[in-house]
Amino acid sequence: MGKIKKSSNVTISAGKSSIGPAEAAALYIELGWGTEKEYSVAQMKRSLANCDIVVSARNDAGELIGISRVLSDFATTTKILDVVIAPEYQHQGIGKLIMEKIASLAEGTDIYGETERRNFAFLEGCGYRKRRGLMVFVKKSGRKAKK
């Protein structure tokens, strides 16, 4: 992905066309979420196309510095898949701006997000509360990237 230039102006946008699959994959890989095999351009293209809400953050140079992918039925339930911010832009309120954009787009639904313990304070600061008795289960697919 290369070094992202630090800037003070950040633009938050929504829409699948606001993010290219290659730049999205590069951001996930930069943050250590996975490898090029796990976050291939082909997989990111499919992922972005199949999300109901995609929110991006760009610096004033136009570089992608944040992304969130979301699923919603727009009636009762919205599920935030992730909120990813480039390291040099973390802890500056960009994640909160992305969360506010998601809430405005999914208004009237209960919004769920799962995270690691180290991010609990972030979600709580955005107005989220832990739901008692909720446990996350996962079944790994063993998938191969489709073209």
Summary of the structure (lengths in Angstrom):
residues: 147
radius of gyration: 15.2
end to end distance: 22.1
largest distance: 44.1
contacts: 378
relative contact order: 0.16
helix: 32%
strand: 23%
